[in-house]
Amino acid sequence: MVAVSATPVLAQSSFAPPPLVPYGLSIDVDNAKTAAAAAVAEAKKNNWRMAVAVVDTGGYLVYFEKMADTQTGSVDLAIEKARTSALFRRPSKLFQDAVAGGGEGIRLLRLTGAIPIDGGVPIIVDGKLIGAVGISGGSGDQDGTVAKAGASALK
């Protein structure tokens, strides 16, 4: 008989993810717009052109904004980064770091619905995940900075 583990890939890898935050009620459109506005303000402050996606707890798009002259390839990436953070309840940068570390982290490349690129950040209000922000258009670090600004707007 062969034993099969149902332990999630991240729990088996050598890096330690943060404890999972419980899901709360999904973000509404007004709060999604507030998060997006904070992200856009951070991008404008730094003269970066970004695509901004806000998703609910199920990873479904609630609000999207593409700043003028943002590369069109960033549209889907922003949504995927937000979706990753909502579905797996952690920043997409943790996936990026695990893959970059090699070893067991490489398995994350096959994890359906997870994109291992910085720029996706969960939105946590009152200790519960209500959605996530995804940003694309700059470097990974720039995307992460803007995503954090958007996610922290609702705290």
C-alpha positions as CSV (number, residue, x, y, z in Angstrom):
1,M,0.0,0.0,0.0
2,V,1.3,3.5,-0.9
3,A,0.7,6.4,1.5
4,V,-0.3,9.6,-0.1
5,S,0.0,12.9,1.7
6,A,-2.6,15.6,1.4
7,T,-0.3,18.2,2.9
8,P,-0.1,21.3,0.8
9,V,3.0,21.9,-1.3
10,L,4.0,25.0,0.7
11,A,3.8,23.1,4.0
12,Q,6.2,20.5,2.6
13,S,8.8,23.0,1.2
14,S,11.7,24.2,3.2
15,F,10.5,27.7,3.7
16,A,8.0,28.6,6.4
17,P,4.9,30.4,5.2
18,P,3.0,32.7,7.7
19,P,0.0,31.2,9.5
20,L,-3.1,31.2,7.3
21,V,-5.6,34.0,8.0
22,P,-9.3,33.0,8.1
23,Y,-11.5,34.2,5.3
24,G,-14.0,36.9,6.1
25,L,-16.8,38.4,4.0
26,S,-15.7,39.3,0.5
27,I,-14.6,42.8,-0.3
28,D,-17.3,45.1,-1.8
29,V,-16.8,47.3,-4.8
30,D,-16.5,50.5,-2.7
31,N,-13.7,49.1,-0.6
32,A,-12.1,47.6,-3.7
33,K,-12.0,51.1,-5.3
34,T,-10.4,52.5,-2.1
35,A,-7.7,49.8,-2.3
36,A,-7.1,50.5,-6.0
37,A,-7.0,54.2,-5.5
38,A,-4.3,53.8,-2.8
39,A,-2.3,51.6,-5.2
40,V,-2.7,54.0,-8.1
41,A,-1.6,56.9,-5.8
42,E,1.6,55.0,-4.8
43,A,2.3,54.2,-8.5
44,K,1.8,57.9,-9.6
45,K,4.0,59.1,-6.7
46,N,6.8,57.0,-8.2
47,N,5.9,57.7,-11.8
48,W,5.2,54.0,-12.5
49,R,2.5,52.8,-14.9
50,M,0.6,49.9,-13.4
51,A,-2.4,47.6,-13.9
52,V,-4.4,47.2,-10.6
53,A,-6.7,44.3,-9.8
54,V,-8.8,43.7,-6.7
55,V,-10.4,40.3,-6.2
56,D,-12.7,38.9,-3.6
57,T,-12.0,35.9,-1.3
58,G,-12.7,33.5,-4.2
59,G,-10.3,35.2,-6.5
60,Y,-13.0,36.8,-8.6
61,L,-12.4,40.2,-10.0
62,V,-14.3,43.0,-8.2
63,Y,-12.4,46.1,-9.6
64,F,-9.8,46.7,-12.2
65,E,-7.9,49.8,-13.3
66,K,-5.2,50.1,-16.0
67,M,-3.2,53.4,-15.8
68,A,-2.4,55.2,-19.1
69,D,0.3,53.6,-21.2
70,T,0.6,50.5,-19.0
71,Q,1.8,47.5,-21.1
72,T,-1.2,45.3,-22.1
73,G,0.6,42.2,-20.8
74,S,0.2,43.5,-17.3
75,V,-3.6,43.2,-17.3
76,D,-3.8,39.4,-16.9
77,L,-0.7,39.3,-14.7
78,A,-2.3,41.7,-12.2
79,I,-5.4,39.6,-12.0
80,E,-3.4,36.4,-11.6
81,K,-1.3,37.9,-8.8
82,A,-4.4,39.0,-6.9
83,R,-6.0,35.7,-7.4
84,T,-3.0,33.8,-6.1
85,S,-3.0,35.9,-2.9
86,A,-6.7,35.4,-2.3
87,L,-6.8,31.7,-3.1
88,F,-3.7,30.8,-1.1
89,R,-4.0,33.5,1.6
90,R,-0.5,34.8,1.3
91,P,1.5,37.3,-0.7
92,S,2.6,36.0,-4.2
93,K,6.2,37.0,-3.2
94,L,6.3,34.0,-0.9
95,F,5.8,31.8,-4.0
96,Q,8.5,33.7,-5.8
97,D,10.9,33.3,-3.0
98,A,10.2,29.5,-2.7
99,V,10.8,29.0,-6.4
100,A,14.0,31.1,-6.3
101,G,15.2,28.9,-3.4
102,G,15.1,25.8,-5.7
103,G,14.7,22.4,-4.2
104,E,11.1,21.5,-3.3
105,G,10.1,25.1,-4.1
106,I,10.3,24.4,-7.8
107,R,7.1,22.3,-7.4
108,L,5.2,25.5,-7.0
109,L,5.5,26.1,-10.7
110,R,2.9,23.3,-11.3
111,L,0.5,24.6,-8.6
112,T,-2.7,25.5,-10.5
113,G,-3.8,29.0,-9.8
114,A,-0.5,30.2,-8.3
115,I,1.8,32.7,-10.0
116,P,5.2,33.0,-8.3
117,I,5.8,36.7,-9.0
118,D,5.8,39.6,-6.5
119,G,2.8,41.9,-6.7
120,G,-0.1,40.1,-5.1
121,V,-1.0,40.9,-1.5
122,P,-4.0,39.8,0.6
123,I,-6.3,42.4,2.0
124,I,-6.8,41.7,5.7
125,V,-9.3,43.6,7.8
126,D,-10.0,42.7,11.4
127,G,-7.9,39.6,11.2
128,K,-9.7,38.2,8.2
129,L,-8.9,38.0,4.5
130,I,-11.5,39.9,2.5
131,G,-9.8,39.9,-0.9
132,A,-6.4,40.7,-2.5
133,V,-4.7,43.3,-4.6
134,G,-2.6,42.4,-7.7
135,I,-0.3,44.8,-9.4
136,S,1.7,44.5,-12.6
137,G,3.6,46.9,-14.8
138,G,6.9,47.5,-13.0
139,S,9.7,45.3,-11.6
140,G,8.7,42.7,-9.0
141,D,9.8,45.0,-6.2
142,Q,7.8,47.9,-7.6
143,D,4.7,45.8,-8.1
144,G,5.0,44.6,-4.5
145,T,5.4,48.1,-3.1
146,V,2.2,49.3,-4.9
147,A,0.3,46.2,-3.9
148,K,1.2,46.7,-0.3
149,A,0.0,50.3,-0.5
150,G,-3.4,49.1,-1.9
151,A,-3.9,46.3,0.6
152,S,-3.0,48.5,3.6
153,A,-5.5,51.2,2.6
154,L,-8.3,49.3,4.3
155,K,-6.7,48.6,7.7
